[in-house]
Amino acid sequence: MADPIAHCQEVYNRAGEIEQNTRKRYTRTFQILTPTPQHGATEVRDCPLLPAMGSRWERKDGAGAVIEFDEDSRLVQKVATQNDADNLQNWTVNCEYVGLGDPTAEPPDVQWGGDKWQETTNQDVTGRLYCNSAGDPYEGGLTRDRTRRTLTITRNVLTWDPRVKDEYTDTVNETALLVAEHPPGFPAGTAKIDTIDAVAVFWEHYPIIRTPKYWRETIKISIDYRDWESSQPLDAGFRHLVLEGVPPDEVLRRVRIIDRVGSMGAGPSLLDGEGGLLPVGGAPVFAGDKAEFPPFQRYETKDWGPLNIGY
């Protein structure tokens, strides 16, 4: 079927209101001539020679070349009206554009709070081992209340990809955090990202514009001033390392610990950080106390720079 539009030409290209980014208004006006009076407003409005809904505003010269445009605008409405009641083939179409705005210019919502949790430990606050009068540690240690400082930042971002954000979940800060906001900041290793969530905010002209206008991103961070790796386990167990064999063919083997009466202990025995039994009266050893018993790394350390965390 032939195109019913006989003529389409832009007759006005004017900017209406450009006070600021969120109040941009543009209007482009086109004259449409139809071959017959029977063609209605819908056919005129949907003429393929007109700009497409959701397209950017642009201005063209007499030859049809684009000489000016605004990427921060979108066509949201086309209104077709007849110019002359005596000529039903003569139409005017006004194409209305609006500015996209910059939602990222809005300040973030910042909330400081705290989370209660219980810690199981083998030491008291002075570093003294939790043990009975015979020097045996209590199995499982003792629990105590702890409180972690939490920081929740909610802000607007133009793009959001869960695959990228998930790379930062449950990682700790490689460098000091919030140095500008709270000098000298929170030291490396003291902050951990718990979650990074987001809610899509769509245009009021949806589904004309199907992509989100912006995202409301929420980053939740927990802070432990002792750092997230400071709680290390006590060197204890049910087996110890023993040299067996005749030199030079001796080999180290893990052997079950037998108590003085020849039975296997009901609880773990203290070790010396090198796989051997801790001598009577010796100071308990924790992971990290000796090179032979290095600390365990429970969380990945990561550069949070790309997240631009701040307020």
C-alpha positions, 0 to 999 in steps of 0.5 A: 500500500502506498504511503498516504502522505503526499507532503511532509515538511518542517515549518518551525523548529523552536525551543520553548523553555530551557530554564534548566536541564529538568525543564527543557521543552522543545517543539518541532512543527511539521506541515502534512498534506494528505492526498485525500480528505479521508485521511485522519489524524492517526494516519497523519500523526503516524507518518513515517517521515516524522521523528520517531517517539523517544528520539532526540531533539535536533535542528536541521538546515535547509538541505536537511543536515543536522546542525544542532541536537540535544542528546538530553531530550526525548520526543514524548508527544505528537499532536496532529491538527487541521490548519484550515477547515476548508482544506481537510488535506492540510495538517499541522503536527507539533512534536513536543520534546522534554529534557531528560534531567539529571537525577544524579544531581540530587543529594544521596540519602545517608543513614548511620545505624548499628547491627547487634550480633553475638561473637564466639571467642576464646579470649576476654577483652584483655587477651586472657584465654577462656579456660578452666583451672586446669588450663583447658579452654572451654569447648566452643568458647564463650559468646558476647554481644557486639555492635557493628556500625552500619552505613546505608547510602541511597542515591540516583545513578543513570545505569546499573548492572547487577553483574558488576555490583555483585563483584563488590558484595562481601568484599572489604575496603582496600584503602581508607573509606570516607576520608573527605567526609570523616577524616582520616576516614575508616582504615583499610580492612574495616568496612565490608559491603553487605549488599548493593541493591537498586530500584528502576525508576521509569519515565512518566511517558512509559512505554514510549521510553522503555529504558529506566530514567534512572536507578535508586541504588542502595549500598549497605556497609558494615564497619568493624573497627578491629577489621574483618580479619582480626578474629582468628581461631585458637591453635587447637585440635585432636591431632598433632604432628609427630616425626616418625621413622629413622633419620634421614627418612623421618616423615611428619605424620598427623597423630591422634592426641592421647592423654596421660591415661591412654585415652583420647581427650573429649575436647581439643588440645592446645597446639604450639603454632607449629603443629606440636603440642603446647607445653604445659603453661605455654601461652595459647597461640592464635592464627597469625601469631607465628609464621608457621600458623598464618592468619586466615583471610575470610574476605576478598580485599577490593578497590572500591574506587569505581563505586564512588562511595561518598556524600 
